[in-house]
Amino acid sequence: MTTAAAALQPIFIGGTWRLGRGAPVPSVNPVDGSVNATFAGADANDVGEAVERGRTAMADSVWRHMLPHERARILRRIGDGLAAETESLALLQLRDNGKPLYETRGLVISASNTFHFFAAALETLESEVTPARGAFLTMTTYQPLGVVGAITPWNSPIASEAQKVAPALAAGCAVVLKPSELTPLLALELGRIAQAAGLPDGLLSVVPGTGSVAGAALVAHPDVRKISFTGGTETGRAIARVAADKLMPVTLELGGKSPTIVFADADPELAINGVLFGIFSSQGQSCIAGSRLFVERSIYPAFVEQLVARTKQLQVGDPLDPRTHLGPLISEPQRAKVESYVELARSEGGRVLCGGRRPAGEAFARGTFYEPTIIDGLSNRSRVCQEEIFGPVLAVMPFESEADVIEQANDTVYGLACGIWTGDYKRAWRVGTAIAAGTLWINTYKQFSISTPFAGVKASGLGVEKGRTGIRSYQQEQSVYWGLDERPNPWANVP
């Protein structure tokens, strides 16, 4: 779509498609600045209606008390619906956030697999019979929390949305989904597919709007019993403060400044390819991007030289072109932020070894493109090495020993991920377990499985997503005592 949408598009409130009452929400193609569509965004009243529709759907007990295998059947149909439309959805997401087609295709497939996984997990999830300590039988059951809010980012929309919506629905909850106002398209498509799959009305609403209006209203609503948020650390802290007043659980996947460590005995080809993928795929717009690279000093000059040469061969361009490695950044403000950090690096004494500029040429004139950038000469204490840039910028630094690199890797407020490249499995274990990170990759990077829990430590977040226990995070554990003693309790007996 190359021209602005002529009419406002509807949003999805509890099974009904209608115009929101808030400010317009445009989806802008970062390749050329054209408008894909403009939605009538959600305001606080729309969010309140979505929550109320969710409460009504929960109260009628159809979903909450549906047998697990019956809920799983609908989840599988949602996954099937996503899979059936992989190509069209991938192209739509490409226009929404500019990722290359191979990445957006992979994200749609990931979302489909997520619904299939949680359908299977739901059918096999068990409660516990606990050891009795008296004349009673004890067990645990799990009840849905109620209406929950899911707030997702713009960098991997459909995958992030599936990772929140699927386990919440599996748990028996109703979900109000607030996608990023920059990338609303795929969340609304998920609403359409879920409705077609037979999900009862009210259990899923999609309310695109600004974080300050729709997001804030969702977090503060007294009937929302949990928030799952992926995004920036400061926003996560603000949500946590509101949640503390409500005594509401949260799952927060926040920022990162993840270290990648290359030892002298690493396979250089594996390490170089892994480092490039870890930082420059998704244009570096990834919370787990390996944005700090530590290389053992004995191989530092040669390794960095090869890394720079390979980086210069990466193709920046049209995300529809299969040769493209990096598409545009999400928006002009985001590109300006990246540029400001590169200038800051220069002022801090850094040397830009490659990139550090917008690509030249008519093909790039209307989009928000930026070249993959490598900088050395910085201290790990520099702002560029301490603050999340969320763009294709890699800081490279030498290290002397295991103790040295562990200290530097941990010298950050973040703790989301870490990558280690070495031929020594004992060293990988020693160093990896000494670094505060929710995810550790050894001789690989940025690989995920929906069956494996994902979490951050320190300022990178609270709670766990993915895995079988992802369902339990949307449920309240309930203890049940079944009395087996036929004798009345003697406490009230008259002496």
C-alpha positions in Angstrom: 0.0 0.0 0.0 1.7 3.2 -1.1 -1.0 5.9 -0.2 -2.6 6.9 3.0 -5.7 5.0 4.0 -8.8 7.0 3.1 -10.9 5.9 6.1 -10.2 5.0 9.7 -10.1 1.3 10.3 -11.9 -0.5 13.2 -10.4 -2.1 16.3 -11.5 -5.3 18.1 -13.5 -4.9 21.3 -14.7 -8.1 22.9 -15.7 -9.8 19.6 -17.0 -6.6 18.0 -15.3 -4.6 15.3 -15.8 -0.9 15.7 -14.0 2.4 15.6 -12.1 3.4 18.7 -12.8 6.7 20.4 -9.2 7.8 20.8 -6.6 9.4 18.6 -5.9 7.9 15.2 -3.2 5.2 15.1 -1.3 5.1 11.7 0.7 2.1 10.6 3.7 3.6 8.6 5.9 1.6 6.3 9.5 2.5 7.4 10.8 1.5 3.9 9.3 4.6 2.2 7.2 6.4 4.8 3.9 5.5 3.3 0.8 4.8 5.4 -0.4 1.2 5.4 -3.6 2.0 7.3 -4.9 4.3 10.0 -7.0 2.9 12.9 -9.3 4.8 15.2 -7.3 4.2 18.3 -8.5 3.1 21.7 -9.0 5.5 24.6 -9.6 4.8 28.3 -13.3 4.1 27.7 -12.6 1.6 25.0 -10.1 -0.2 27.3 -12.8 -0.2 30.1 -15.3 -1.7 27.7 -12.8 -4.4 26.7 -12.2 -5.3 30.3 -15.9 -5.4 31.0 -16.5 -7.7 28.0 -13.7 -9.9 29.3 -15.3 -10.0 32.8 -18.6 -11.0 31.3 -17.0 -13.7 29.2 -15.3 -15.0 32.3 -18.5 -14.9 34.4 -20.5 -17.0 32.1 -18.1 -19.9 32.7 -18.1 -21.2 29.1 -14.3 -20.8 28.8 -13.2 -20.9 32.4 -14.9 -24.3 33.0 -14.3 -25.7 29.5 -12.3 -28.9 29.8 -8.6 -28.5 28.9 -8.7 -30.5 25.8 -11.7 -28.4 24.5 -9.8 -25.2 25.1 -6.8 -26.7 23.5 -8.8 -27.5 20.4 -9.5 -23.8 19.8 -5.9 -22.8 20.5 -4.8 -25.3 17.9 -7.3 -23.8 15.4 -5.8 -20.4 16.0 -2.3 -21.8 15.4 -3.6 -23.4 12.2 -5.2 -20.1 11.1 -1.9 -18.3 11.5 0.0 -21.1 9.6 -2.5 -21.0 6.7 -1.8 -17.2 6.2 1.9 -17.2 6.8 2.9 -15.4 3.6 0.2 -12.7 3.7 0.8 -12.1 7.4 4.6 -12.0 6.9 4.2 -9.4 4.1 1.8 -7.3 6.3 4.3 -7.3 9.2 7.1 -6.4 6.8 5.2 -3.3 5.9 4.4 -2.6 9.5 8.0 -2.7 10.9 10.4 -3.1 8.0 12.0 -6.4 8.9 13.2 -8.5 6.0 10.7 -11.1 4.7 12.7 -14.1 6.0 12.4 -12.7 9.5 8.7 -11.8 9.4 7.9 -15.2 7.9 9.8 -16.8 10.8 7.9 -14.7 13.4 4.5 -15.8 12.0 5.6 -19.4 12.0 6.8 -18.9 15.6 3.4 -17.5 16.6 1.6 -20.5 15.1 3.9 -22.9 16.9 3.3 -21.0 20.1 -0.4 -21.6 20.0 0.2 -25.3 19.1 2.7 -25.7 22.0 0.4 -24.2 24.6 -2.5 -26.3 23.3 -0.4 -29.4 23.8 0.9 -28.2 27.2 -2.7 -27.5 28.3 -3.8 -31.0 27.6 -1.0 -32.5 29.6 -0.7 -30.1 32.5 -1.3 -31.7 35.9 -2.3 -30.7 39.4 -0.7 -32.2 42.5 -1.9 -34.4 45.3 0.3 -33.4 48.2 1.5 -35.6 51.1 -1.3 -35.6 53.7 -0.4 -34.7 57.3 -3.7 -35.6 59.0 -7.1 -37.1 58.4 -7.5 -35.3 55.1 -6.6 -35.5 51.5 -4.6 -32.5 50.2 -4.3 -31.3 46.6 -3.7 -28.2 44.5 -5.8 -26.8 41.8 -5.3 -23.8 39.5 -7.8 -21.1 38.8 -7.5 -18.4 36.1 -6.5 -14.9 37.4 -9.3 -13.2 35.5 -9.0 -10.5 32.9 -5.3 -9.9 32.1 -3.5 -7.2 30.0 -0.9 -7.9 27.4 1.3 -5.0 26.2 3.6 -5.8 23.3 6.5 -4.0 21.5 7.0 -3.1 17.9 10.1 -5.1 17.1 8.6 -8.6 16.9 4.8 -8.1 17.1 3.1 -11.3 16.2 5.6 -13.6 18.0 5.4 -11.4 21.2 1.7 -11.3 21.1 1.3 -15.1 20.7 3.7 -15.6 23.7 1.3 -13.6 25.9 -2.1 -14.4 24.5 -1.8 -18.2 24.0 -0.8 -19.1 27.6 -3.3 -16.6 29.1 -6.1 -18.2 27.1 -4.9 -21.6 27.9 -5.0 -20.7 31.6 -8.7 -19.8 31.3 -8.2 -16.0 31.3 -9.6 -13.2 29.1 -7.0 -11.0 27.5 -7.0 -7.4 26.5 -4.1 -6.9 24.1 -2.5 -3.5 23.7 0.0 -3.6 20.8 2.5 -0.9 20.1 0.9 2.0 18.4 3.7 1.8 15.8 2.8 -1.7 14.7 -0.9 -2.5 15.2 -1.6 -4.6 12.1 -0.7 -8.1 13.2 -2.4 -7.9 16.6 -5.7 -7.1 14.9 -5.2 -9.9 12.4 -4.7 -12.2 15.4 -8.1 -11.0 16.7 -9.7 -11.9 13.4 -8.1 -15.3 13.3 -9.0 -16.1 16.9 -12.6 -15.1 16.3 -12.8 -17.3 13.1 -11.3 -20.2 15.2 -14.3 -20.2 17.5 -12.9 -18.3 20.5 -15.9 -17.1 22.5 -16.6 -13.3 22.2 -15.1 -11.2 25.0 -12.1 -13.4 25.7 -9.8 -11.4 23.4 -9.8 -7.7 22.7 -7.2 -5.7 20.7 -6.9 -2.0 21.7 -4.2 -0.2 19.7 -3.4 3.2 21.1 -0.7 5.1 22.8 1.0 3.8 25.9 0.1 7.0 27.9 -3.6 6.6 27.2 -4.6 3.0 26.3 -1.6 1.3 28.1 -2.0 3.4 31.2 -5.7 2.7 31.4 -5.2 -1.0 31.0 -2.5 -1.1 33.8 -4.6 0.9 36.2 -8.0 -0.7 35.6 -9.1 -2.2 38.9 -10.5 -5.4 37.2 -7.3 -6.2 35.4 -5.6 -8.9 37.5 -2.2 -9.2 35.8 -0.1 -7.3 33.2 2.4 -9.0 30.9 4.6 -6.3 29.4 7.6 -6.3 27.0 9.4 -3.1 26.4 11.6 -0.5 28.0 12.9 -0.7 31.6 11.6 2.7 32.7 8.1 1.9 31.4 8.4 -1.5 33.2 9.2 0.3 36.5 6.2 2.5 36.1 4.0 -0.5 35.6 5.5 -2.2 38.6 4.7 0.8 40.8 1.0 0.7 39.8 1.0 -3.1 40.2 2.4 -2.8 43.7 -0.5 -0.5 44.7 -3.0 -3.0 43.2 -1.1 -6.1 44.6 -1.2 -7.4 41.0 1.3 -9.8 39.6 3.3 -8.7 36.6 5.6 -10.3 34.0 8.1 -7.7 32.7 10.5 -8.5 29.9 12.6 -5.3 29.7 15.8 -3.9 28.3 19.2 -5.5 27.8 22.9 -4.7 27.0 23.9 -8.3 26.4 27.6 -9.3 26.3 29.0 -11.7 23.7 32.4 -13.2 24.7 34.9 -14.7 22.2 37.8 -16.7 23.6 41.0 -17.4 21.6 40.1 -21.1 21.1 36.7 -20.3 19.5 35.9 -21.4 16.0 36.4 -18.1 14.2 33.8 -18.7 11.5 31.2 -19.8 13.9 31.9 -16.9 16.2 31.9 -14.2 13.5 28.7 -15.5 12.0 27.1 -15.7 15.4 28.1 -12.3 16.5 26.8 -10.7 13.2 23.5 -12.4 13.6 23.3 -11.6 17.3 23.6 -7.8 16.8 22.6 -7.0 13.3 19.6 -9.2 12.6 16.4 -7.3 13.2 18.5 -4.2 12.5 19.7 -4.5 16.1 16.2 -3.7 17.3 16.1 -6.6 19.8 16.1 -6.7 23.6 18.6 -9.6 23.5 20.9 -8.2 20.8 24.6 -8.9 21.6 25.5 -5.3 21.7 28.7 -5.6 23.7 31.4 -7.8 22.2 34.4 -8.9 24.4 37.3 -10.6 22.5 40.3 -12.2 24.1 43.2 -9.8 23.6 45.5 -12.3 21.9 43.1 -12.6 18.9 41.5 -9.1 19.2 43.1 -7.4 16.2 42.7 -10.2 13.7 39.2 -11.1 14.9 37.9 -7.5 14.7 39.5 -7.0 11.3 37.6 -10.0 10.0 34.4 -9.0 11.7 34.5 -5.5 10.2 35.2 -6.9 6.7 32.2 -9.2 7.0 30.0 -6.5 8.3 30.8 -4.3 5.3 29.5 -7.1 3.1 26.0 -7.1 4.8 23.3 -5.8 2.5 21.1 -2.9 3.7 18.0 -2.5 1.6 14.5 -3.4 0.6 13.2 -6.1 3.0 11.4 -7.8 0.1 14.8 -8.5 -1.5 16.0 -12.0 -0.4 19.6 -10.6 -0.5 18.8 -8.0 2.2 20.3 -8.5 5.7 19.1 -5.3 7.3 15.9 -3.4 6.5 15.0 0.1 7.8 14.8 1.1 11.4 11.2 1.4 12.8 10.9 5.2 12.6 12.7 8.4 12.2 12.9 9.1 15.9 14.5 5.7 16.4 17.1 6.4 13.7 17.8 9.8 15.3 18.4 8.1 18.6 20.8 5.6 17.1 22.7 8.4 15.4 22.9 10.3 18.6 24.6 7.4 20.3 27.1 7.0 17.5 28.0 10.7 17.9 28.2 10.2 21.7 30.6 7.3 21.1 32.9 9.5 19.0 32.8 12.1 21.8 33.7 9.4 24.4 36.8 8.4 22.3 35.4 5.6 20.2 36.5 4.9 16.7 33.8 4.0 14.1 35.4 1.1 12.2 32.5 0.7 9.8 29.0 2.1 9.3 28.0 5.1 11.5 25.9 6.7 8.8 22.8 6.5 6.6 23.3 4.6 3.4 23.5 6.9 0.3 21.3 6.6 -2.8 17.8 7.2 -4.0 16.6 3.8 -2.8 17.2 4.9 0.8 16.0 8.5 0.5 12.5 8.0 1.9 13.1 5.2 4.4 14.7 5.1 7.8 17.8 3.0 6.9 21.1 3.0 8.9 24.3 1.1 8.2 25.5 -1.7 10.6 28.1 0.0 12.8 31.1 -1.3 14.8 32.9 0.9 17.3 36.0 0.2 19.3 38.2 2.3 21.7 35.5 2.6 24.3 35.6 1.7 28.0 32.9 -0.7 29.3 31.9 2.2 31.6 31.1 4.5 28.6 27.4 5.4 28.1 27.4 3.7 24.8 28.4 0.4 26.5 26.0 0.9 29.4 22.8 2.2 27.8 20.5 0.3 25.5 20.6 1.7 21.9 18.2 -0.7 20.2 19.9 -0.4 16.9 22.6 -1.9 14.7 25.5 -0.6 16.8 28.2 -3.0 18.3 30.8 -1.9 20.8 33.9 -4.2 20.7 36.4 -4.4 23.6 39.4 -6.7 24.5 39.7 -8.7 27.7 42.6 -10.3 29.5 41.3 -13.3 31.4 38.2 -15.1 32.6 38.0 -13.0 35.7 38.3 -9.8 33.7 35.6 -10.6 31.3 33.2 -11.9 33.9 33.6 -8.6 35.8 33.1 -6.5 32.7 30.1 -8.6 31.4 28.4 -8.2 34.8 29.2 -4.5 35.1 25.7 -3.4 33.8 22.3 -2.9 35.3 20.9 -5.4 32.8 20.9 -9.2 32.8 18.9 -10.5 29.9 21.3 -12.6 27.8 24.9 -13.6 27.2 26.7 -15.5 24.5 30.0 -17.4 24.8 32.2 -18.7 22.0 34.8 -21.2 23.0 36.1 -24.7 22.3 36.4 -25.5 26.1 33.1 -26.7 27.5 34.5 -26.4 31.1 35.4 -22.8 30.5 32.0 -22.1 29.0 30.3 -23.5 32.1 32.6 -21.6 34.5 32.1 -18.3 32.8 28.5 -18.7 31.8 27.3 -19.6 35.3 29.2 -16.6 36.7 27.4 -14.1 34.5 24.0 -12.7 35.6 21.8 -13.4 32.6 18.4 -15.0 32.1 19.5 -16.8 28.9 22.9 -18.2 28.1 24.0 -19.2 24.6 27.1 -21.3 24.1 28.6 -21.4 20.6 25.3 -20.0 19.2 23.2 -16.9 19.7 19.6 -15.7 19.5 18.1 -19.1 19.2 14.7 -19.7 20.9 12.3 -22.4 21.8 8.8 -21.9 23.1 9.2 -24.9 25.3 12.2 -23.2 27.2 11.4 -20.6 29.8 12.6 -17.0 29.1 13.4 -14.4 31.8 15.6 -11.5 32.7 17.4 -10.6 35.9 18.3 -7.2 37.4 16.8 -4.4 35.3 15.9 -6.8 32.5 12.7 -7.9 34.1 10.6 -9.9 36.4 8.8 -13.2 35.9 9.0 -15.9 33.3 7.5 -16.4 29.8 7.3 -19.5 27.6 7.6 -23.1 28.7 4.9 -25.2 30.4 5.0 -23.0 33.5 4.0 -20.0 31.3 0.4 -21.1 31.7 0.7 -21.2 35.5 1.8 -17.6 35.6 -1.8 -16.7 34.6 -3.4 -18.8 37.3 -3.8 -18.7 41.0 -2.9 -21.8 43.0 -5.6 -23.0 45.2 -5.1 -25.5 48.0 -7.9 -28.1 48.7 -8.4 -30.1 51.8 -10.8 -33.1 51.7 -11.7 -34.2 55.3 -11.6 -38.0 55.7 -12.1 -38.2 59.5 -15.6 -39.5 60.4 -15.3 -38.2 63.9 -16.4 -34.6 64.7 -13.8 -32.1 65.6 -13.5 -32.3 69.4 -12.7 -28.6 69.9 -16.3 -27.5 70.6 -17.1 -30.4 72.9 -18.3 -29.5 76.4 -15.8 -30.8 79.0 
